[in-house]
Amino acid sequence: MSNQLIKAFELIKPENLDETDKAELLRIFEVTESHSIRNKIALILSEVRYQPAIEIFIEKILDPKLYNYNGTLVFALYSLETTAYFLKITEMLYTQGYEARIEAFELFARDTPCIDTLMLDEAKVLLLKQRKKLESINISEKYENSTLHFVDAALKTIAKATPYF
């Protein structure tokens, strides 16, 4: 792909976008095969706090074809209201590559105090199930910043938020 198209997206001034522009950028985000364009659009929509993008961002983050090419997409979630997607963010902690896991953990830690106990319990079940699976299949997964490390850190974060844990 020519750098001209990427440069064109870099010229966009987010503060000048109207709702139609934002919706059109989101449509381009959905179909582009270019990681650079996808990332640039995600950052633009994040900057303008375009909440309708969140489900599509999460769908792309969890798309196996984008594994290790989605850290910027997780970062783009920071400025959006993500508490309703807490379980999806929890899933990112054990299904994504290192960079995306780091970003997802920041969201997880930020949102945990705002999550009701029922959803925290659901997240705990997901994490414990994943922990058991990881322990049974891969002893080498116990190093710092491994998937198991993030799962354990998430369980500790939930424990701090729920006194009955």
MITOR-239683 format. One record per residue: residue number from 1; residue in one letter; chain; x negated, y negated, z of N, C-alpha, C, CB in turn. Coordinates in Angstrom, 2 decimals, m for minus. Glycine has a CB too. Layout:
<sites>
SITE_nr_rest_kette_npx_npy_npz_capx_capy_capz_cpx_cpy_cpz_cbpx_cbpy_cbpz
SITE_NUM_A_A_X_Y_Z_X_Y_Z_X_Y_Z_X_Y_Z
...
</sites>
This chain:
<sites>
SITE_nr_rest_kette_npx_npy_npz_capx_capy_capz_cpx_cpy_cpz_cbpx_cbpy_cbpz
SITE_1_M_A_m0.84_1.17_0.00_0.00_0.00_0.00_m0.89_m1.24_0.00_0.95_0.00_1.21
SITE_2_S_A_m0.47_m2.20_m0.74_m1.19_m3.46_m0.83_m1.10_m4.22_0.49_m0.63_m4.33_m1.98
SITE_3_N_A_m2.17_m4.89_0.83_m2.17_m5.71_2.04_m1.28_m6.93_1.91_m3.59_m6.14_2.36
SITE_4_Q_A_m0.85_m7.25_0.69_m0.02_m8.44_0.48_1.30_m8.34_1.23_0.24_m8.64_m1.01
SITE_5_L_A_1.89_m7.17_1.22_3.17_m7.00_1.91_2.98_m7.13_3.43_3.79_m5.64_1.57
SITE_6_I_A_1.92_m6.55_3.93_1.62_m6.66_5.36_1.37_m8.13_5.72_0.38_m5.80_5.74
SITE_7_K_A_0.64_m8.84_4.88_0.38_m10.26_5.13_1.68_m11.07_5.12_m0.59_m10.82_4.08
SITE_8_A_A_2.60_m10.68_4.26_3.89_m11.38_4.20_4.64_m11.24_5.53_4.75_m10.83_3.04
SITE_9_F_A_4.61_m10.05_6.12_5.27_m9.85_7.41_4.57_m10.65_8.52_5.29_m8.36_7.78
SITE_10_E_A_3.28_m10.83_8.39_2.54_m11.61_9.39_2.89_m13.09_9.35_1.04_m11.44_9.18
SITE_11_L_A_3.45_m13.55_8.24_3.83_m14.96_8.10_5.19_m15.27_8.72_3.84_m15.34_6.65
SITE_12_I_A_5.92_m14.24_9.08_7.26_m14.45_9.66_7.12_m15.14_11.01_8.01_m13.10_9.81
SITE_13_K_A_7.91_m16.17_11.19_7.97_m16.87_12.48_9.20_m16.36_13.22_8.02_m18.45_12.28
SITE_14_P_A_9.00_m15.52_14.22_10.14_m14.91_14.92_11.17_m15.92_15.42_9.64_m14.11_16.09
SITE_15_E_A_10.73_m17.07_15.87_11.66_m18.06_16.42_12.61_m18.62_15.36_10.89_m19.19_17.06
SITE_16_N_A_12.29_m18.43_14.08_13.14_m18.95_13.00_14.13_m17.92_12.46_12.28_m19.45_11.88
SITE_17_L_A_14.10_m16.71_12.99_14.98_m15.66_12.48_16.40_m15.82_13.00_14.44_m14.28_12.88
SITE_18_D_A_17.37_m15.64_12.10_18.76_m15.59_12.56_19.17_m14.11_12.68_19.72_m16.37_11.57
SITE_19_E_A_20.38_m13.87_13.10_20.84_m12.49_13.33_20.80_m11.64_12.06_22.25_m12.49_13.90
SITE_20_T_A_21.09_m12.25_10.92_21.04_m11.52_9.65_19.61_m11.11_9.33_21.61_m12.38_8.51
SITE_21_D_A_18.68_m12.01_9.56_17.26_m11.70_9.33_16.81_m10.54_10.22_16.38_m12.94_9.59
SITE_22_K_A_17.20_m10.59_11.48_16.81_m9.54_12.42_17.37_m8.19_12.01_17.29_m9.90_13.84
SITE_23_A_A_18.63_m8.19_11.60_19.26_m6.94_11.16_18.57_m6.39_9.91_20.76_m7.16_10.88
SITE_24_E_A_18.19_m7.28_9.01_17.49_m6.86_7.79_16.11_m6.30_8.12_17.37_m8.03_6.80
SITE_25_L_A_15.40_m6.94_9.02_14.10_m6.41_9.45_14.26_m5.02_10.07_13.43_m7.36_10.46
SITE_26_L_A_15.30_m4.83_10.84_15.53_m3.52_11.45_15.80_m2.46_10.38_16.71_m3.59_12.44
SITE_27_R_A_16.52_m2.82_9.33_16.76_m1.87_8.23_15.44_m1.50_7.54_17.75_m2.47_7.19
SITE_28_I_A_14.58_m2.47_7.34_13.27_m2.19_6.73_12.45_m1.31_7.67_12.50_m3.52_6.43
SITE_29_F_A_12.49_m1.61_8.96_11.79_m0.81_9.97_12.19_0.66_9.86_12.10_m1.34_11.39
SITE_30_E_A_13.48_0.91_9.70_13.99_2.29_9.65_13.46_3.09_8.47_15.49_2.27_9.59
SITE_31_V_A_13.22_2.44_7.35_12.89_3.19_6.13_11.43_3.13_5.72_13.71_2.70_5.02
SITE_32_T_A_10.67_2.19_6.25_9.29_2.07_5.78_8.45_3.27_6.21_8.66_0.79_6.31
SITE_33_E_A_7.53_3.63_5.35_6.56_4.69_5.67_5.25_4.09_6.16_6.31_5.57_4.43
SITE_34_S_A_5.14_2.78_6.10_3.91_2.09_6.50_3.89_1.88_8.01_3.79_0.74_5.76
SITE_35_H_A_2.88_2.45_8.66_2.74_2.25_10.10_2.49_0.77_10.42_1.58_3.11_10.66
SITE_36_S_A_1.71_0.11_9.59_1.40_m1.31_9.83_2.65_m2.18_9.75_0.36_m1.80_8.82
SITE_37_I_A_3.46_m1.95_8.74_4.69_m2.73_8.60_5.65_m2.40_9.74_5.36_m2.46_7.24
SITE_38_R_A_5.79_m1.12_10.05_6.68_m0.71_11.14_6.26_m1.37_12.46_6.67_0.84_11.29
SITE_39_N_A_4.96_m1.34_12.74_4.48_m1.94_13.98_4.71_m3.45_14.01_2.99_m1.64_14.16
SITE_40_K_A_4.44_m4.10_12.89_4.62_m5.56_12.83_6.09_m5.92_13.06_4.15_m6.11_11.47
SITE_41_I_A_6.99_m5.20_12.41_8.42_m5.47_12.59_8.83_m5.21_14.04_9.27_m4.60_11.63
SITE_42_A_A_8.34_m4.13_14.62_8.68_m3.82_16.01_8.25_m4.96_16.94_8.01_m2.50_16.46
SITE_43_L_A_7.07_m5.49_16.72_6.59_m6.59_17.56_7.41_m7.87_17.36_5.12_m6.86_17.27
SITE_44_I_A_7.81_m8.12_16.12_8.65_m9.29_15.84_9.99_m9.15_16.56_8.86_m9.46_14.31
SITE_45_L_A_10.63_m7.99_16.40_11.94_m7.78_17.01_11.85_m7.76_18.54_12.57_m6.48_16.51
SITE_46_S_A_10.74_m7.29_19.04_10.51_m7.32_20.49_10.38_m8.75_20.97_9.26_m6.51_20.85
SITE_47_E_A_9.63_m9.54_20.23_9.41_m10.94_20.63_10.71_m11.72_20.72_8.47_m11.63_19.64
SITE_48_V_A_11.65_m11.41_19.84_12.95_m12.12_19.87_13.98_m11.37_20.71_13.48_m12.30_18.44
SITE_49_R_A_13.52_m10.33_21.39_14.36_m9.53_22.30_15.63_m9.03_21.60_14.75_m10.36_23.53
SITE_50_Y_A_15.42_m8.43_20.46_16.54_m7.94_19.64_17.00_m6.58_20.16_16.14_m7.85_18.14
SITE_51_Q_A_17.91_m6.60_21.10_18.37_m5.40_21.79_18.94_m4.32_20.85_19.41_m5.77_22.81
SITE_52_P_A_19.61_m4.68_19.75_20.11_m3.62_18.86_19.02_m2.71_18.29_20.87_m4.25_17.72
SITE_53_A_A_17.77_m3.11_18.41_16.67_m2.30_17.86_16.29_m1.14_18.76_15.46_m3.17_17.63
SITE_54_I_A_16.68_m1.16_20.01_16.14_m0.21_20.98_16.39_1.25_20.60_16.73_m0.48_22.32
SITE_55_E_A_17.59_1.59_20.19_17.87_3.00_19.85_17.05_3.46_18.66_19.36_3.19_19.56
SITE_56_I_A_16.88_2.60_17.69_16.10_2.96_16.50_14.62_3.04_16.86_16.33_1.93_15.37
SITE_57_F_A_14.14_2.15_17.71_12.76_2.25_18.18_12.53_3.60_18.86_12.42_1.10_19.16
SITE_58_I_A_13.43_3.97_19.75_13.28_5.23_20.49_13.34_6.42_19.55_14.36_5.35_21.58
SITE_59_E_A_14.25_6.38_18.60_14.34_7.45_17.61_13.02_7.63_16.87_15.48_7.17_16.60
SITE_60_K_A_12.42_6.52_16.46_11.13_6.58_15.75_10.02_7.05_16.68_10.78_5.20_15.16
SITE_61_I_A_10.01_6.58_17.91_8.98_6.99_18.86_9.00_8.50_19.04_9.18_6.29_20.22
SITE_62_L_A_10.19_9.07_19.13_10.32_10.51_19.37_10.23_11.35_18.10_11.63_10.78_20.05
SITE_63_D_A_10.11_10.71_16.95_9.98_11.42_15.67_8.61_12.10_15.62_10.17_10.45_14.46
SITE_64_P_A_8.58_13.43_15.50_7.29_14.14_15.47_6.34_13.66_14.37_7.53_15.61_15.30
SITE_65_K_A_6.87_13.12_13.27_6.01_12.63_12.19_5.20_11.41_12.62_6.85_12.29_10.97
SITE_66_L_A_5.64_10.73_13.66_4.95_9.52_14.10_4.09_9.77_15.34_5.95_8.43_14.39
SITE_67_Y_A_3.92_11.02_15.71_3.09_11.35_16.87_1.70_10.73_16.69_2.98_12.91_17.06
SITE_68_N_A_1.22_10.06_17.69_m0.05_9.33_17.69_m0.05_8.07_16.82_m1.16_10.23_17.23
SITE_69_Y_A_1.11_7.69_16.32_1.24_6.44_15.56_2.37_5.59_16.14_1.50_6.73_14.06
SITE_70_N_A_2.64_5.76_17.44_3.82_5.12_17.99_3.58_4.31_19.27_4.85_6.14_18.26
SITE_71_G_A_2.35_4.15_19.67_2.06_3.38_20.89_2.57_1.96_20.82_0.58_3.37_21.15
SITE_72_T_A_2.42_1.32_19.67_2.92_m0.04_19.50_4.44_m0.08_19.62_2.47_m0.62_18.15
SITE_73_L_A_5.09_0.96_19.13_6.55_1.00_19.22_7.01_1.09_20.67_7.11_2.19_18.42
SITE_74_V_A_6.29_1.88_21.47_6.63_1.96_22.90_6.37_0.60_23.55_5.81_3.08_23.62
SITE_75_F_A_5.25_m0.01_23.22_4.94_m1.35_23.75_6.05_m2.34_23.41_3.59_m1.85_23.20
SITE_76_A_A_6.61_m2.22_22.22_7.66_m3.15_21.77_8.92_m3.05_22.63_8.02_m2.88_20.32
SITE_77_L_A_9.08_m1.97_23.36_10.24_m1.81_24.24_10.17_m2.71_25.48_10.37_m0.37_24.67
SITE_78_Y_A_8.98_m3.18_25.83_8.78_m3.95_27.06_9.75_m5.11_27.22_7.38_m4.48_27.11
SITE_79_S_A_10.01_m5.84_26.17_10.84_m7.04_26.30_12.33_m6.73_26.17_10.44_m8.06_25.26
SITE_80_L_A_12.66_m5.46_26.02_14.06_m5.07_25.87_14.57_m4.44_27.16_14.22_m4.08_24.69
SITE_81_E_A_15.87_m4.39_27.31_16.50_m3.79_28.48_16.55_m2.28_28.26_17.94_m4.39_28.73
SITE_82_T_A_15.70_m1.55_28.97_15.52_m0.12_28.70_16.12_0.80_29.75_14.07_0.18_28.58
SITE_83_T_A_16.72_0.27_30.80_17.18_1.15_31.88_18.19_2.19_31.41_17.78_0.32_32.99
SITE_84_A_A_19.02_1.87_30.45_20.00_2.84_29.94_19.33_4.00_29.21_20.99_2.14_29.01
SITE_85_Y_A_18.06_3.84_28.88_17.32_4.85_28.13_16.24_5.51_28.99_16.68_4.23_26.88
SITE_86_F_A_16.45_5.48_30.29_15.45_5.96_31.24_15.07_7.42_30.98_15.97_5.82_32.65
SITE_87_L_A_16.02_8.26_30.66_15.70_9.67_30.42_14.89_9.85_29.14_16.99_10.51_30.35
SITE_88_K_A_15.14_9.04_28.15_14.34_9.09_26.91_12.91_8.63_27.19_14.98_8.21_25.81
SITE_89_I_A_12.78_7.62_28.01_11.44_7.15_28.39_10.73_8.22_29.21_11.51_5.82_29.19
SITE_90_T_A_11.48_8.88_30.08_10.92_10.01_30.84_10.40_11.08_29.89_11.98_10.61_31.80
SITE_91_E_A_11.17_11.39_28.87_10.77_12.40_27.88_9.46_12.01_27.18_11.89_12.58_26.83
SITE_92_M_A_9.28_10.73_26.94_8.05_10.27_26.28_6.81_10.61_27.09_8.12_8.76_26.04
SITE_93_L_A_6.95_10.71_28.40_5.81_10.99_29.27_5.20_12.36_29.01_6.23_10.90_30.71
SITE_94_Y_A_5.98_13.28_28.46_5.45_14.62_28.23_5.58_15.10_26.78_6.14_15.60_29.12
SITE_95_T_A_6.05_14.24_25.91_6.14_14.66_24.50_5.25_13.84_23.57_7.57_14.56_24.02
SITE_96_Q_A_4.66_12.76_24.10_3.92_11.85_23.23_2.42_11.90_23.50_4.42_10.43_23.42
SITE_97_G_A_1.67_11.30_22.60_0.23_11.21_22.73_m0.15_10.23_23.83_m0.41_10.79_21.42
SITE_98_Y_A_m1.44_10.17_24.09_m1.97_9.41_25.22_m1.52_7.95_25.24_m3.47_9.48_25.20
SITE_99_E_A_m1.72_7.23_24.16_m1.39_5.80_24.13_0.09_5.57_24.41_m1.78_5.18_22.78
SITE_100_A_A_0.94_6.34_23.76_2.38_6.20_23.96_2.77_6.57_25.39_3.16_7.06_22.96
SITE_101_R_A_2.10_7.59_25.97_2.39_7.97_27.36_2.05_6.83_28.32_1.60_9.25_27.75
SITE_102_I_A_0.91_6.17_28.09_0.53_5.04_28.96_1.60_3.96_28.92_m0.84_4.45_28.53
SITE_103_E_A_2.01_3.59_27.73_3.02_2.55_27.58_4.35_2.99_28.19_3.22_2.19_26.09
SITE_104_A_A_4.73_4.25_27.95_5.98_4.77_28.49_5.95_4.80_30.02_6.26_6.18_27.94
SITE_105_F_A_4.79_5.14_30.58_4.71_5.17_32.04_4.90_3.78_32.63_3.36_5.76_32.48
SITE_106_E_A_4.38_2.76_31.97_4.58_1.39_32.45_6.07_1.04_32.47_3.81_0.39_31.56
SITE_107_L_A_6.79_1.43_31.42_8.24_1.20_31.38_8.93_2.01_32.48_8.81_1.58_30.00
SITE_108_F_A_8.53_3.26_32.61_9.11_4.16_33.61_8.95_3.54_35.01_8.43_5.56_33.55
SITE_109_A_A_7.75_3.10_35.33_7.47_2.53_36.65_8.24_1.22_36.85_5.97_2.28_36.82
SITE_110_R_A_8.34_0.43_35.81_9.08_m0.84_35.90_10.56_m0.59_36.16_8.90_m1.65_34.61
SITE_111_D_A_11.13_0.40_35.46_12.57_0.63_35.52_13.02_1.49_36.70_13.01_1.28_34.26
SITE_112_T_A_12.15_2.32_37.24_12.55_3.26_38.29_13.33_2.59_39.43_11.33_3.94_38.85
SITE_113_P_A_12.90_1.46_39.98_13.66_0.86_41.08_15.08_0.43_40.70_12.91_m0.34_41.60
SITE_114_C_A_15.36_0.30_39.42_16.68_m0.15_38.95_17.61_1.01_38.58_16.51_m1.06_37.75
SITE_115_I_A_17.11_2.22_38.67_17.86_3.39_38.21_18.64_4.00_39.36_16.92_4.43_37.58
SITE_116_D_A_19.88_4.41_39.09_20.68_5.02_40.15_20.15_6.41_40.49_22.16_5.10_39.72
SITE_117_T_A_20.50_6.89_41.66_19.94_8.15_42.16_20.33_9.34_41.30_20.39_8.38_43.58
SITE_118_L_A_21.50_9.31_40.69_21.91_10.42_39.83_20.96_10.55_38.63_23.35_10.21_39.34
SITE_119_M_A_20.65_9.43_38.00_19.74_9.48_36.85_18.31_9.81_37.30_19.76_8.15_36.09
SITE_120_L_A_17.91_9.32_38.45_16.59_9.68_38.98_16.51_11.18_39.23_16.29_8.91_40.28
SITE_121_D_A_17.59_11.75_39.73_17.62_13.21_39.94_17.49_13.95_38.61_18.92_13.62_40.65
SITE_122_E_A_18.18_13.45_37.58_18.06_14.07_36.25_16.63_13.98_35.74_19.03_13.39_35.26
SITE_123_A_A_16.02_12.84_35.93_14.63_12.67_35.49_13.71_13.61_36.27_14.17_11.20_35.68
SITE_124_K_A_13.96_13.74_37.55_13.16_14.65_38.39_13.27_16.08_37.88_13.62_14.57_39.86
SITE_125_V_A_14.47_16.51_37.54_14.67_17.87_37.01_13.88_18.05_35.72_16.17_18.15_36.77
SITE_126_L_A_13.97_17.09_34.82_13.22_17.16_33.56_11.72_17.26_33.82_13.51_15.94_32.68
SITE_127_L_A_11.23_16.43_34.72_9.80_16.40_35.02_9.33_17.68_35.69_9.47_15.20_35.89
SITE_128_L_A_10.11_18.19_36.63_9.72_19.43_37.31_9.72_20.62_36.35_10.67_19.72_38.48
SITE_129_K_A_10.68_20.63_35.45_10.73_21.69_34.44_9.49_21.61_33.54_12.02_21.58_33.58
SITE_130_Q_A_9.15_20.41_33.14_7.97_20.22_32.29_6.70_20.56_33.05_7.91_18.77_31.78
SITE_131_R_A_6.64_20.20_34.32_5.46_20.50_35.14_5.24_22.00_35.23_5.62_19.90_36.55
SITE_132_K_A_6.31_22.72_35.46_6.21_24.18_35.55_5.72_24.77_34.22_7.58_24.80_35.94
SITE_133_K_A_6.26_24.26_33.14_5.86_24.72_31.81_4.38_24.44_31.56_6.72_24.06_30.73
SITE_134_L_A_3.95_23.23_31.87_2.55_22.86_31.66_1.60_23.70_32.51_2.34_21.38_31.97
SITE_135_E_A_1.98_23.92_33.75_1.12_24.73_34.62_1.01_26.17_34.13_1.66_24.71_36.05
SITE_136_S_A_2.07_26.68_33.55_2.05_28.08_33.12_1.30_28.30_31.81_3.47_28.58_32.96
SITE_137_I_A_1.17_27.27_30.99_0.56_27.50_29.67_m0.84_26.92_29.51_1.43_26.93_28.62
SITE_138_N_A_m1.24_25.98_30.37_m2.51_25.32_30.07_m3.18_24.78_31.33_m2.30_24.20_29.08
SITE_139_I_A_m4.10_25.53_31.86_m4.83_25.10_33.05_m5.65_23.83_32.77_m5.76_26.23_33.54
SITE_140_S_A_m6.19_23.68_31.57_m7.02_22.51_31.25_m6.22_21.21_31.21_m7.71_22.72_29.91
SITE_141_E_A_m4.91_21.30_31.29_m4.07_20.11_31.28_m4.11_19.35_32.60_m2.64_20.49_30.96
SITE_142_K_A_m4.95_19.75_33.53_m4.94_19.12_34.85_m5.89_17.93_34.97_m5.29_20.13_35.89
SITE_143_Y_A_m6.56_17.55_33.92_m7.49_16.42_33.97_m6.73_15.10_34.01_m8.45_16.46_32.77
SITE_144_E_A_m7.43_14.06_34.47_m6.81_12.74_34.55_m6.35_12.29_33.16_m7.78_11.72_35.16
SITE_145_N_A_m5.18_11.68_33.11_m4.55_11.18_31.89_m4.02_12.27_30.97_m5.53_10.35_31.13
SITE_146_S_A_m3.98_13.50_31.45_m3.34_14.57_30.70_m1.82_14.42_30.82_m3.80_15.97_31.22
SITE_147_T_A_m1.11_15.22_30.07_0.35_15.20_30.18_0.77_15.52_31.61_0.98_16.21_29.19
SITE_148_L_A_0.13_16.53_32.21_0.46_16.90_33.58_0.20_15.74_34.54_m0.36_18.14_34.01
SITE_149_H_A_m0.86_15.02_34.32_m1.17_13.85_35.15_m0.02_12.83_35.10_m2.50_13.18_34.68
SITE_150_F_A_0.51_12.56_33.91_1.61_11.61_33.78_2.89_12.14_34.42_1.86_11.29_32.31
SITE_151_V_A_3.14_13.43_34.27_4.32_14.04_34.89_4.22_13.89_36.41_4.44_15.54_34.50
SITE_152_D_A_3.07_14.21_36.97_2.89_14.08_38.42_3.02_12.63_38.88_1.53_14.64_38.84
SITE_153_A_A_2.46_11.70_38.11_2.57_10.28_38.46_4.03_9.82_38.43_1.71_9.42_37.50
SITE_154_A_A_4.78_10.32_37.47_6.20_9.96_37.39_6.97_10.53_38.57_6.81_10.47_36.06
SITE_155_L_A_6.66_11.76_38.96_7.32_12.35_40.13_7.01_11.55_41.39_6.87_13.82_40.31
SITE_156_K_A_5.79_11.08_41.53_5.42_10.25_42.68_6.16_8.91_42.65_3.89_10.01_42.71
SITE_157_T_A_6.34_8.36_41.48_7.06_7.10_41.34_8.51_7.26_41.76_6.98_6.58_39.88
SITE_158_I_A_9.12_8.37_41.36_10.50_8.65_41.78_10.56_8.84_43.29_11.06_9.91_41.05
SITE_159_A_A_9.58_9.55_43.84_9.56_9.80_45.29_9.51_8.48_46.07_8.36_10.68_45.67
SITE_160_K_A_8.76_7.52_45.59_8.67_6.22_46.27_10.00_5.47_46.21_7.56_5.37_45.65
SITE_161_A_A_10.75_5.70_45.13_12.02_4.99_44.94_13.19_5.65_45.66_12.33_4.89_43.46
SITE_162_T_A_13.02_6.91_46.03_14.11_7.65_46.66_13.63_8.28_47.96_14.67_8.74_45.71
SITE_163_P_A_14.06_7.78_49.08_13.56_8.29_50.37_13.90_9.75_50.63_14.12_7.45_51.48
SITE_164_Y_A_14.92_10.28_49.99_15.32_11.67_50.22_14.56_12.66_49.37_16.80_11.82_49.97
SITE_165_F_A_13.76_12.20_48.44_13.04_13.04_47.47_12.27_14.12_48.20_12.09_12.19_46.60
</sites>
